[in-house]
């Protein structure tokens, strides 16, 4: 969320139940202002809060003029002093993918991971257990990057592409209309587009090149990993990611207010593809309705339940919500 | 296109002009000629004296609205462009149509005659006419009766001169012009009106007129011409004066176009999109009015009741949670407070507490934990029980039928000896997992729904599955292993599990009652009641943070069986004993070992597994 509208944004995103205490809010207001001045960012976003066992990390991101350029990430433990994090690399991602569990809250904490490595000594090849130390900071960087790439959201029309290439904030963005706000297709991933080029020409013909230059949320895999809700009786649209629980995106339709925040313990609800599913119906591609169902209700119930379980292992269920 | 009728004598001019005014009105209605564009043009082409002149002649009506003047001035031009059909249509004097806001006096007489007219009026009129003349000219040009432009112009020129010749001597009165924007001082103009001749329109002017006519074309699809759109766009920019307009030009363009086609016309009807919002707002308004917020007279009454009312002080607890960074926004907390108040009024409630909010896929749940007053809830319970029991009976019946079918098959299939494990009875209300009643609603303002009591099987199954809640209480829960119940039961089961596992308090806050004999009687299952310790003095924060031993659970632990107090399922029915005595004996050993014992009440957190 934009640091400039921090209070309002926090208020609007508070429906998820996790927010900031008043002292943190106050310190954020001042410190983010200073960060913007010192690092000369065009926009500073308060990204969110990662809950650790001992302490929490508060994360902020700074953007330059071009909104899609790589962002600088900063973290702080007390919302006052911010430290710049190094940019994320693939290597980091691979390294930290082995670490699971909650963050400690201490940036200098090191995770130990034993790996089997083949060591060549002379002519002998044997495997040795090597203990690899992974710093929590590295893990933080790659997790933030992962979350951003997966679930950072922006509504359609909030950014536009200039003919010269850079992406700018659209100052005439008046907000989505109510009917648009309820559709997943009016929200985009706030990252470099990956799926755009896979679209058919027909689809591309309908797109507006200055507005539709990012991937939409509609075709996300796994399907159904976004929950759209209207709160306050249609005055606020809230998108919550089911893949990374804790990410909340809010938007007040017909106004400019929008933003996302991540508050939570970082856990990717795991995704496993290609699981055996029992077909409970025959579906003709291209139509949602022409199906013939299994006849035996008991068998059908079991099959359905099995399918659901398998699918959930893709998406991951969280049972009773987030509490 | 019809032949241009020869310009008639001055008296004939009047009727014809009035006739054609109808046409002009019709056309002008479609085109709104904006003013700002014109003055620029005017200043650029002051030499357009010929048009000016002809305007002067014709235009008697000094209306502030150019549109009308255009219509008026159009008359002459239109004459040249009108077909026979149109003239026939226009038969008769068309005064009323002309008087749309006109001053009633309208004389399309040449202005020339009034020698005594003041210079200012001349000048402003002139300027006005220049503007209109240009507009008129081009309106004419864009009329359906497209002629080769030069041809028209030629006629127009001819017409002009003839007008001059036929300048009538009728008097014009002074006409009121209310639009101050049109009052240009004579000093702005560099010339005087009367001593001009009407030269041929120069090629450059012709080009300008052609260009403008092209811009004024409307396409087949819509009524909007590029000219008008550009004018709207520029007007908007000039009115709003945004910073750096060049960079937002495209967006402005899109917005202007959109606005043209989506005018907000209907002030009486509500927009359909906003309907649910308004409904919700109405319901929440009812919350505020019903609760009777702090009227002056009501205050005294309320004070007396304060000590007795079970409504929790949600705002206070929300404040403390906020310090920890947890919780909903303050206005939502307040609405929840009002909703709880409403609940207390509706139901016979002894104690009430806001349990929390559970997020769901399409909507969320607000949960209130409630205890009824003594004896109040039994009626509802019985109804609920009956329905569930009948449901179970039907299921059992179904199973038996299945078994019978198998037996009828010619090959004797051994009858399955498997019996479903006996259903473990659910706990009584006000004890164990059912100690409290839970009400849920989706948003504050909506009616509260009561959740049914939870049964041990539901808890056992709820432990095995992980499902998102959709937000609708009657939604089915498809899972593997299949969950016995719908979303309301699932929700209730999870609430029970969460409560049992996470409700904690500092050590010493609660203490057991003074009856110590209970411990032996219940076979070590522990006491299930506690009371607040009146001598609790508080624990320093540091101690609370340092060690887990300072926190205790004040809810009963749920055994693996699904209940808080263990029940031996074999003791339940005598039928089972008769059917399988042998099996029972074999099982007994196993059963006995499994008497489940959980940590007693008020166990510190440090004893928790996997902390």
Interface residues (C-beta under 8 A of the other chain):
Chain A: X11 X14 X15 X16 X17 X18 X19 X20 X21 X22 X24 X49 X160 X162 X168 X170 X171 X172 X173 X174 X177 X178 X179 X210 X227 X228 X229 X230 X231 X232 X233 X234 X235 X240 X242 X301 X302 X304 X305 X306 X308 X309 X312 X316 X317 X318 X319 X320 X321 X322 X323
Chain B: X242 X247 X248 X250 X251 X252 X255 X273 X274 X276 X277 X278 X279 X280 X281 X283 X284 X322 X323 X324 X325 X326 X327 X328 X329 X332 X356 X357 X358 X359 X360 X361 X362 X363 X364 X443 X462 X465 X466 X467 X468 X469 X471 X478 X479 X480 X481 X482 X491 X494 X495 X497 X498
